[in-house]
Amino acid sequence: MNERFSDRARHAMALANLEASKLNHNYLAPGHVMLGLIAEGECVATEALRLLNVDLERVRAKVAAQMERGTGGNAIGVRAHTKETKEATLLAIKEARTFGHRYVGTEHLILALLQLPDGIPAKVLREEGVQLDRLREKVLGMLRSDVEPGHDLAHSRHGDFEWVHQQELAKAFRSPKFWHTMILAVDTANRLGAGEIEPRHLLLALLRDESTGLAKLLAGKGVTEDWVREQLTA
């Protein structure tokens, strides 16, 4: 189901995975997802909470305090989702469809977490006075079907492009070549012990994929996978 996530939602989930690693957990629970969203920082989910005057640092501290350190070790790679996390994913997809969106964003994730009554995020957010209907109202108020000239995108890392990108991202998911490159990038990141995919992993993935012709083209200029890896290591 993650193939439907926007880039910010994916980043938040990667950060959630890192939070689980810090706690020595070999699974991904709703609490980790909440910590990942807060760590992402500049997304619709956190912006909506700020508009409700929610202290994100206090929420982060409360959530973290209720998650005891585990003994699962610092495992590499994506962790198995708990039953509750899978439920949250389904709820997020449902929220996205309700909004008429072709992607699952951070806004849908935060609304989903609030709908898990026994989950740590929902309990903490309720303590902070966050109500589901009110949060959904704030999210809807922030979202636009198109980018409007007066819409404030100062919090977005990529400006107008980010807003459009989230609505058009699904096009890439239908491309087998895109997914082949992403699989190679994930494998590269895992081999290098990284918790999330970075641009360097995508570059190395492209250099590993001989089917695109890019590797051969760049090799003619002396840019090979081994050379790039050496430069990054140095």
N, C-alpha and C positions, 0 to 999 in steps of 0.2 A: 504493500500500500504506500510505502514511502516514495514511490515514483511520482506520486501526485503532489508531493510537497513543494512549496516555493523555496527559493534559495535561502531566505532568512529562516524559514522553518527547518530546513535541513541543517543550517548552521546551528540553530538552537538545539537540535537533536544531537549533533556532534558534540556540542558543549555539555549536554546532559550526559553523554557517554563519558566525558572527561570527569564530570562531577561524580559519577558512579565509581570511576577509577580511583579518585581521591579517597573515597569512602571504603575502598576495598570490596566493592560489591560486584559480583559477576552477573548481575541482572540490571534491567532498566525499569525503574518504577516511576509512578507519577511525580513523586518528590524530586527525582532527578530531572524530569522534564521541566518542572517549575523552576528549578535552579538554572537549567539551561536557558530558559526564556529570559530570566533576569540577567544572566551573564551576557546574552546577546545584546540586551540593553536598548538598542535603538530600532525598535520594531513596533508594529501596530499594537501588539499585546501589551508591552510595557508602557507605551504612550497612553493607551486607554486607561490603564491603572493609574498613571500619573494624573490624568484628567479627573480621576475620582479621588484625588488627594491621598493615594496609597503610598506609604513609605516602603519602597522596594527593598531597601537594605534591611529594614525590620522584618519584612516578609521572608527575605532570604535567610536571616538569622534564625527565625522561628522554624522554618522548614528544615534547615540543616540540623537544628537542635533536636528535632524529633526523629532523625535518621541516624541510628547507631552505626558505628564503624563495623565493617564485616571482616571476614577472614577469607574472602574469595580470591585475594591476591590481585596484583595489578595486571589483569588479563589484557591482551592486545586484541583490537578488533571490536566489532559491534556486539553488544551484549544482548542476550535474549530478553524480549519484552515480557513483563509479567502479565497476568490476566487483566489486571486493572489498566495497564498501559495499552494493551490491545483494545480494550473497551474505549479508552480515551481516543484512540486513533479512529475508531468507527464513529464515535460521537463528533469528532472534528470533521470527518468527511460529510456527515449528516448536516452539520452547521454550514459547511461550504456549499452544499447543494441547496440548502435553504436560502442562502444569500445569492444563489445563481452564479457561483464562482467555479471556474474550471481548475482551480488549484486549492491546496490546503495550506493556509498561512498560519502565522503565529497567533492571529486573532481567533482563528477557529480552534487552535490548540488550547488557548487559555479558557475559552468558553466551555470546551470539553472537560478540562480539568475541574472546573467549578461544578460540573454536573455529576462528579463522583462523590457522593455524600460522605463516604467513609475515608476518602483519600486525604492525605496530609495537606495538599495544596488547597482543597476546598475548605477544610477546617480552618486553616490559617487565614484564608481570604475572607471567610465569613466573620472571623474574629476582628478583621480590619474593616468590617462594615460593607463588604462588597456583595452585592446582590446580582444574581444572574441576569434578570431583566434589565437592570440598570447598566450593567457592563455591556450587554448586547446593544443597548441603545447608544452607548458611547461609541462602540465599534462601528455601528451603522452610520453614525454621524460623521465618522472619520473617513469612511470609504466612499469612493466615487466610481461610477461605471466608466468614466473617462477622466483623464487628467484635466483639471480646470486651471486656468491661469492664476486664479486666486488661491489655489490649494497650497498650503504650506508643506513643502517637502524638505525642509531644512534638516529634519532628523534622518533623512534617507541618505545612505552612503553613496548612492548612484543617481541621485536627483530624479528627474522625470523618468529616466530609463528604468529605474527600479520599479516604479508604479506600473508601467506598461509591461515590464518583464514578467511580473507575477501573473498577469492575465494571459500571456502568450507562451509561458514556459511549457505548457502541455504539448506544444508542437514538437519539441525536441524529444519527448518521451516516446514518440511513435517511430523514431529512427533507430533501427538496429545498429547502425554504425556508431551513433552517439553512445548507446549503451555498451557497445564493445569497448569504446575508449574509456568510458567511466569505470567499467569492470577492471581494466588494466590500471587505471589511476588508483582505484581502491586497493588493488593488490600491491601496487608500488608503495602506497602510503603505509600499508601493513608491514611490508618488508623493512621500511625505514623506521618503524615504531611510532608513526604519527597517529594522533587521535582523530584527525580530520583531514580531508583532502584539501591540499593547497595548490596554487598555480604550478609549482614546481613538479608536483606529481602528475598533473595533466600534461605538462611538457614531456616528461619522461615516458608517459603512456603513449603519446603520439610518436615518440621516437622508437618505441617498442613495436608499434603496429606497422608492419611492412605493407599491409594491404592498401593503405591510403596513398602511398607514394611520397608522403611528406618526409619520411625517414631517409629515403634515398636522396631526395632533393637537398635536405639539410646536410646529409653526409658529404655531399659534393662540396660543401663549404666548410667541412671540417667539424660540423656539429653532429656528434654522435651521442648515443645514450651514455656510453662510458665517459666521454669527455664532459658532458653536462654533470654527471654524477660526481666526477672528480672535482669539478669547479664548485659544486654545492657543498661537498664535504670540506673542501679547503676553506 
